[in-house]
Amino acid sequence: MLRKDDQRPGERLTLNQGLLEGVRQCPSPNQDRRPSGVVVDLLVIHNISLPPGEFGGPWIDDLFTNRLDPLGHPYFRDIKDLKVSSHLLIRRSGEIVQYVPFHRRAWHAGRSAFRGRCDCNDFSIGIELEGVDDLAFEDVQYRALMRVTRLLMEHYPGITPQRITGHSDIAPGRKTDPGPAFDWRRYHGLLAGDAPKGSSDTQPA
């Protein structure tokens, strides 16, 4: 359950009609309806940085809203035609940005499977952390991810700690994020309210 002391000063996260209230909304056209009758019961953690290894700037918003300028950076020429999105982004500052309502299907997982079930976009929520595989994430990112996760678990009971996974786990050999720098033990400890200090266990539960 989201506890009052888990929130940053002035921040109050609530969920209304698939949208987080109190965060910046940046609607992406890269979304569609989930298949009829599908229950949302998986949370997928990703990382992203644009250009690779650089933080800040408008580029992630631009990618998810199909406005990426191919002249903005040499790397952008290779990805300018991608049609991708995620439900949320958590920036290095802890800012949360929402692109797709949770009840809608975001295009974040691609070819994927979880425990033998394919097409994870159908039944999952995708959260991007601004970062790279081999650089430690910020404390405020873990705190924001914990707050959001607890709220999602309240609204989507099918999402349990055992049904939170990394992009690399549902698309092995194709994707590597959130990477070895993501501290799964710390994250699960925060969810449980007892985060170990100095953890370096990077394996999902």
N, C-alpha and C positions, 0 to 999 in steps of 0.2 A: 504494500500500500504506500502511496506517496505521502510522505510525512512533511509537516510544515517546515521542520528544520533542515530538510533536504533542498529547499528552494533558495535561490540567490535572492538578495534583497531586492524588493520590487518586482519579483517574478512570481507569477502564479500560472501554472500550466493546467489547463482543462481541455477536454476533448468534446467537441460539439459537431455533429454531423460529419465526422471524419476529419475534421480540422482541429489542429492545436490552436487554442486561443492564447494570445500573448506572445506569439512568435511571428517572424516575418513570413508573409505568404508571397511566393513567386510561382504562379501557376505554370505548369509545363503542359504543352500540347501532347506530349508523349505519354499517353495514358489511355486506358479503355476500360470497359466493364469486365469485371471478373466473370468467369463461367457461372451459370445459374447453379445455386445450391452449394457453392464452394464455401467452406469455413476457413477463415484466416487463422492459421495455427503454426506459423513459422516466422521467425525474425532473422534476417540476414544482415550481418555487419560487413561493410565495405570500407575501403579508403579511396580517396581521390585527391589529386593536386593538379592544377593547371596553371602554367606549363608544368610538366613533371618536376617535382621537387621544389616548386615555388608556391608560396601561400599568399592569401589575400587576393584582392582584385575581383573583377566581375566575371572571370572566365567560366567558372563552374555554373553560375546562373545562365550565362550565355549558351553553354553547351546544352543544358537541360531545357532551354527554351528555343533552341534551333536558331540562335543569333550569333554563333561563334564566327568571328572574322578570320578567315583563313590567312589574312595578311598580318594578323596580330602577333604570330609566332610561327616559326617553321614547323613545329609539331602540329599546329592546328590544321595544316593542309591535309594531313592524313586522317583526321577525325571529323572534318567539317560536315560530312554527310551522315554521321551517326545520328540515329534517333533513339536516344536513351534518356532515362530519368531515374529518380529515386524518390521515395516518399519524403525523406528528410536529409538534410546536411547539417552536421555539427562542426562549426568552424573552430580553428585553433583558439579563438577567443571564448569559446563556449556558446556563441550565438547559434541559434537554431533557425533553420530556414526550411519551410515546407513547400514542396513542388506538386505533390499529388495527394488528394484525400486518401485516407487509409482504406476506405471501402472500395476504392478504385484500384485497378491494376497498374502499377508502375513498371517500367521496362528496365529493370536493374539487373536481373540475374542471367539473362540470356539462356543458352543451352545449359541445363542444370538438372540435378536430381538430388533428392533428400530421402535416404532410406528406401531407395527403389522407386520413389515417386518422382516422375519427371515434370518439367515445366513449372519450376518453383515460383515464377511470377504469379501464377494463378492463385496461390494460397499463402503468399508471404508478404511481409512488409520489409522494405529495404531501407537501411540507414547508412549514409555515407559519413565517414569521419574525414575531415580535411587532414591529410597526412600521406606518408609513404610507408612502405613495408618495414623499413629498417631504422626509423626514427621514432623515439618515444612520443606517445601522444600526451597531450597536456592534461593536467589534473582536472581542469574545468570541463574538458571533453568527457572524461570518465563520469564526472558528476552529472553533466547534462544527459549523457546516455543512460545513466542509472535512473534519473527522474522520468525520462521518456519511457524507458522499458517498463518501469513499475506501472505507469499509467496505461500503457498498452496491454499489459497482463491483466489489469482490472477489466478492461473493455473487451479483450479477446482472450478468454480463459484457456483457449487451446494453446496459447503461447506460454510455455513453461520454461524453466531454465534448461531443460533437456532439449527444447526445440528452439534454441538460439544457436546460430551457427555462423561460420564465416563464408565469404564468397568462394574462397579456395576449397572449402569442403564440399560445396555443391557443384563446383566446376573444376575438379582437380586436373592438373596438367594444362588448363587453359587460363586460370586466374590464380593469383597468389595473395590477394588481399583478404583480410586486413593485415596480414604479414606477421613475421615473428616478433615485431616490436609491440604488437597489441597484447596486453597483459590480461589474458582470460581469467586468471585466478583473482586478480584485483577486481575486475568487473563483476564477477560472480560474488565476490566478497561484499562489494558495495550493495548489490541487490539483496544480499542476505542481511545487510546491516553490520557486517563484521569484516571489513576489508583488511587483509594482511598487509603489513608495510614491507616495502622492498621486495615485493614478489617478482619473480621472473618466470613463472609458469605461464607459457603461452599457448597451452592446448585448450580447446573448448571442452566443456563438460559433455 
